Amino acid sequence: MKTGPRYKIAKRLGATVFEKAQTQKFAISAERSAKNKRRGRGRQSEYGKQMLEKQKVRVTYGLTERQFRNYVRKALETHAMQPSERLHELLETRLDNVVWRLGLAATRRGARQMVAHGHVMVGTKKIRVPSHLLSVGDTLSIREGSKDHGVLVGFADRFAERPLPSWLSWNPKAMEGTVVARPTAASADPAGDLVAVLSFYTR
């Protein structure tokens, strides 16, 4: 997905949309820009707030408008849980997002490339589709021939230094993980206000 100038987008949507924008230097610059905008603007409309949340979530996960709209449609069709919970689950269980959550890649974009280049296995199959959805009980591993790949060298040691979401487990020696539970707002912070996002699409 083409995103345009990343720092400019991050200033508009928030630093969380791009991992590399989460620095003190960027935070100071963003706060300065926000103050200038507040001086020149009136109160933001409810529609404007909803659109901002929609853009924030969409860009955070690196999705096109069409892809994101499809996830929203699936979430609204659910009857087993709240649509906002379902939308959160659909976004979090994407293969590229799980690879990023496990720390195998520094950014979601890097995780997408890792999947697309064939480094990741789901069960016994090599999956090259970043949008592949994982379910509880699915296992994810690094392809044997990719374990010595540059970005993965020393991963076992780095993994010990980072927190792991409670809905995922990971065996650093075998380089294999499992989805042990559904991701919830408590176990994986939503990228934005998903209720507002759904309201934007159902106006």
C-alpha positions as CSV (number, residue, x, y, z in Angstrom):
1,M,0.0,0.0,0.0
2,K,1.4,3.4,-1.0
3,T,1.1,5.8,1.9
4,G,2.9,9.0,0.9
5,P,5.1,11.1,3.2
6,R,5.1,9.0,6.4
7,Y,6.0,11.7,8.9
8,K,3.4,14.0,7.5
9,I,0.8,11.3,7.7
10,A,1.9,10.4,11.3
11,K,1.5,14.0,12.4
12,R,-2.1,14.0,11.1
13,L,-3.1,10.5,12.4
14,G,-0.8,9.9,15.3
15,A,2.6,8.4,15.8
16,T,1.2,4.9,16.4
17,V,0.5,4.5,12.7
18,F,4.2,4.0,11.9
19,E,6.6,2.4,14.3
20,K,9.5,4.5,13.1
21,A,7.6,7.7,14.0
22,Q,7.5,6.7,17.7
23,T,10.5,8.8,18.8
24,Q,10.9,11.7,21.2
25,K,12.0,14.0,18.4
26,F,8.9,13.2,16.4
27,A,6.7,13.7,19.4
28,I,8.0,17.2,20.0
29,S,7.5,18.1,16.4
30,A,4.0,16.6,16.3
31,E,2.9,18.5,19.4
32,R,4.2,21.8,17.9
33,S,2.2,21.1,14.7
34,A,-0.9,20.2,16.7
35,K,-0.8,23.5,18.6
36,N,-0.6,25.4,15.4
37,K,-3.6,23.5,14.0
38,R,-5.7,24.1,17.1
39,R,-5.1,27.9,16.7
40,G,-6.4,27.9,13.2
41,R,-9.3,25.5,13.4
42,G,-12.7,25.4,14.9
43,R,-14.3,22.4,16.6
44,Q,-14.0,19.1,14.6
45,S,-17.2,17.5,13.5
46,E,-18.3,14.0,14.6
47,Y,-17.9,12.9,11.0
48,G,-14.4,14.3,10.9
49,K,-13.4,12.5,14.1
50,Q,-14.8,9.2,12.8
51,M,-12.9,9.6,9.5
52,L,-9.7,10.3,11.3
53,E,-10.1,7.2,13.4
54,K,-10.8,5.2,10.3
55,Q,-7.7,6.5,8.6
56,K,-5.6,5.9,11.7
57,V,-6.6,2.2,11.9
58,R,-6.4,1.6,8.2
59,V,-2.9,3.1,7.9
60,T,-1.6,1.4,11.0
61,Y,-2.4,-2.0,9.6
62,G,-1.2,-1.0,6.1
63,L,-4.4,-1.7,4.3
64,T,-6.0,-0.2,1.2
65,E,-9.5,1.3,1.5
66,R,-11.0,-1.7,-0.3
67,Q,-9.3,-4.2,2.1
68,F,-10.3,-2.3,5.1
69,R,-13.9,-2.0,4.0
70,N,-14.1,-5.7,3.5
71,Y,-13.0,-6.3,7.1
72,V,-15.6,-3.8,8.3
73,R,-18.3,-5.6,6.3
74,K,-17.4,-9.0,7.8
75,A,-17.4,-7.4,11.3
76,L,-20.8,-6.0,10.8
77,E,-22.2,-9.3,9.6
78,T,-21.1,-11.1,12.9
79,H,-23.7,-12.3,15.4
80,A,-21.4,-14.1,17.8
81,M,-19.8,-10.9,19.3
82,Q,-19.8,-7.1,19.1
83,P,-18.8,-5.9,15.6
84,S,-16.0,-3.8,17.1
85,E,-14.5,-6.9,18.8
86,R,-14.8,-8.9,15.6
87,L,-13.1,-6.1,13.6
88,H,-10.3,-6.0,16.1
89,E,-9.9,-9.8,15.9
90,L,-9.8,-9.8,12.1
91,L,-7.1,-7.1,12.0
92,E,-5.0,-8.7,14.7
93,T,-5.0,-12.2,13.3
94,R,-3.7,-11.3,9.9
95,L,-0.5,-13.2,9.4
96,D,1.7,-10.2,8.9
97,N,0.4,-8.6,12.1
98,V,1.1,-11.8,14.1
99,V,4.6,-11.9,12.7
100,W,5.1,-8.3,13.9
101,R,3.5,-9.0,17.3
102,L,6.0,-11.8,17.8
103,G,8.8,-9.4,17.1
104,L,10.1,-11.3,14.1
105,A,10.0,-8.0,12.2
106,A,10.5,-4.5,13.5
107,T,7.5,-3.1,11.6
108,R,4.3,-4.4,10.1
109,R,5.6,-3.4,6.7
110,G,8.7,-5.6,7.3
111,A,6.5,-8.4,8.5
112,R,4.5,-8.2,5.2
113,Q,7.7,-8.5,3.2
114,M,8.9,-11.4,5.3
115,V,5.6,-13.3,4.6
116,A,5.6,-12.3,0.9
117,H,9.2,-13.6,0.5
118,G,8.3,-17.0,1.8
119,H,10.0,-17.1,5.1
120,V,6.9,-18.0,7.2
121,M,5.1,-21.3,7.5
122,V,1.6,-21.9,8.9
123,G,1.3,-25.5,9.9
124,T,3.2,-27.4,7.2
125,K,2.5,-24.9,4.4
126,K,4.5,-21.9,3.3
127,I,2.2,-18.9,3.2
128,R,3.0,-15.9,1.1
129,V,-0.2,-14.0,1.7
130,P,0.1,-11.3,4.4
131,S,-3.6,-11.1,4.8
132,H,-4.0,-14.8,5.7
133,L,-6.1,-15.1,8.8
134,L,-5.0,-17.3,11.7
135,S,-7.3,-19.0,14.2
136,V,-6.9,-20.3,17.7
137,G,-4.6,-23.4,17.6
138,D,-2.8,-22.4,14.4
139,T,1.0,-22.7,14.5
140,L,3.4,-20.3,12.8
141,S,7.1,-21.0,12.3
142,I,10.1,-19.8,10.3
143,R,10.9,-21.9,7.2
144,E,14.0,-24.0,7.9
145,G,16.0,-22.4,5.1
146,S,15.2,-18.9,6.4
147,K,16.4,-19.3,10.0
148,D,19.8,-17.9,9.1
149,H,18.3,-15.0,7.2
150,G,19.9,-11.7,8.2
151,V,16.9,-10.2,10.1
152,L,16.5,-13.4,12.1
153,V,20.0,-13.9,13.2
154,G,20.1,-13.7,17.0
155,F,16.3,-13.5,17.3
156,A,16.2,-16.0,20.1
157,D,18.3,-13.7,22.3
158,R,16.3,-10.6,21.3
159,F,13.0,-12.3,22.0
160,A,13.9,-12.9,25.6
161,E,14.0,-9.1,26.1
162,R,10.5,-8.2,24.8
163,P,7.0,-8.7,26.1
164,L,4.8,-11.3,24.3
165,P,1.0,-10.7,23.9
166,S,-1.0,-13.1,26.1
167,W,-2.9,-14.5,23.1
168,L,0.3,-15.7,21.5
169,S,3.0,-18.2,22.6
170,W,6.4,-18.6,21.1
171,N,9.2,-21.2,21.3
172,P,12.3,-19.2,20.5
173,K,14.6,-22.3,20.0
174,A,12.2,-24.0,17.6
175,M,11.1,-20.6,16.2
176,E,7.5,-21.7,16.3
177,G,4.5,-19.9,17.8
178,T,0.9,-20.7,18.4
179,V,-2.3,-18.6,18.6
180,V,-3.5,-19.7,22.0
181,A,-6.5,-17.3,22.4
182,R,-8.6,-14.7,20.5
183,P,-7.0,-11.2,20.7
184,T,-9.1,-8.8,22.7
185,A,-8.7,-5.1,23.5
186,A,-7.2,-6.1,26.8
187,S,-4.5,-8.4,25.2
188,A,-3.8,-6.3,22.1
189,D,-4.5,-2.5,22.2
190,P,-6.8,-1.4,19.3
191,A,-5.1,0.9,16.9
192,G,-8.0,3.4,17.3
193,D,-11.6,3.8,18.3
194,L,-13.2,0.9,16.4
195,V,-16.7,1.9,17.4
196,A,-16.2,5.2,15.7
197,V,-14.8,3.4,12.7
198,L,-17.9,1.3,12.3
199,S,-20.1,4.3,12.8
200,F,-18.3,6.0,9.9
201,Y,-19.2,3.2,7.6
202,T,-22.8,2.9,8.8
203,R,-23.9,6.5,8.7
